[in-house]
Amino acid sequence: MNQETAVIRNFSVLLSPTPRGARLARLLATEQLREWGLPLHPAEHIVAELAANAATHGRVPGRDFRVTLYVVGDTLRIEVTDTRGDHLPHTELPPPDTESGRGLLLVDALSTRWGVSPGPSPRKTVWAEVTYP
């Protein structure tokens, strides 16, 4: 492998764990994907869901969450790190009459794969990968 094919593109930003921070995560990620010349779909939806979860379920007053994007080869990895390592996400179909609770089901459907990495304490990182053809 030569150096030209081993280029790793990355982007990372700290944001407040608020609805505004979650919206900003999606907007900044979208602009970065445009700059890299990558398709916005499905990555912008995955970033929006993971950032919304960090702002809602991973929120600890005074502690920010981090959004990181990086590309290696044909794979985009999206990582959202928050400071609620004690609160691990899980997919579960909510009752049909509820308006929320489907975010990780969407991430599961849109990503090539996803998961959770613990630590360092008190953090956790929820990540998703999208492989481009």
N, C-alpha and C positions, 0 to 999 in steps of 0.2 A: 504494500500500500504506500503510495507516495504522499507527501505532505499536503498536496492540493486536495486529495480525496478524504483526508482526515480532519477537515475543518469542522469544528464544533461551534455552532452558533448558540449563544445563551443570552438570557434576559432575566433580571430579578428585581423585584421591588417590594418594599414594605408598605403596608396600607393599614389604615385604622379599621378595626372590626365593627364596621357600621354598614348600613345599606349603601351609603355613599361610597365607602371604600370598596364594597363588592362591585358596584357599577363601574368605578374607576378601574378596577382590575380587568374587567371585560374590555373596556375602551382601550386601555394601554396594551393589553395582549393583542387586540385586533390590529392596532397600529403596528405593533412589532411584527405580526404575521404578514401584514402588507409589505413592510420594509424587506422582509426576507423573501417575498414573492410566493408565500404559501397560501393555500386555500383557507378561507376563514371558517368554512363548515367542515367538520363539526367542532373544531377546536374552540371557537368563541362560545358555543353553548356549554361545553365542558368547563371552561374557565368560569363562566357565569354561575354554574351550579356549584362548583367546588368553592368559589369565593363566597357565594351566598351562605353555604353551609358553615364556612369558617366564621363569617360575621354573625351567624345566628347561633350555632351550636358550639363553636370553638371560641366564643368571645370570653375574654377575661379583661375587665376594665384596666386600662393602662398598658395593655400588651397588644402589639400589632400582629397581623398575619403577613406571611410572605407568599408571593406568587413567583414561581420560577418557570421559565420555558427554556428548553434547549432541544436542539436538533442534532442527531447523530445519524448520518446516512439518510435513510428514508423514513426515520421515525422522529416524531415530535413527542417530547415528554412534557407533561404539564404537572407541576407540583404545587400544592397549596399547604403551607405549614402553619399550624396554629399552636396555641399554648394550652390546649385541653387534651393532653395525652391520655387522661383518664376517661375520656368520652370518645370511644371508637365508633366510627360509622358502620352501618350495616344496611343491606337492602332488605326491604320488607314491603310488601304490597299493602298500602294503607286502605282503610275502608273506602268504598266508592263515593261516599258523601263528603269526604274531606277535600280541601282545596290544596293541600301541600303534602309533602312526604314522598314525592316521586323522583326527586333529584338524582339520587344515586342509581335508580333504575334507568334514567335517561343517560347518565354517564356510562353505565354498563352497556347500554344499547349502542351508543355512539363511539365508544373507544374500542381499540383493538384488545386492550387489557387494562385493568386498573387494580389498585390495592392500597394498603395502608402500611407505612413504615413507622415504627415507634421511635421516639427519642430524638436527640438527648432530652432527658426529663426537663421540663414538663411537656415537651412538644410531641406532636405527631405530624406526619406528612401524608396527605392523601394525594395519590398520583394517578395519572391516566396517560396512556400512550395511544397515539394515532399513527398508523403506518400509511404512508402515501404510496400509490402505485408508481 
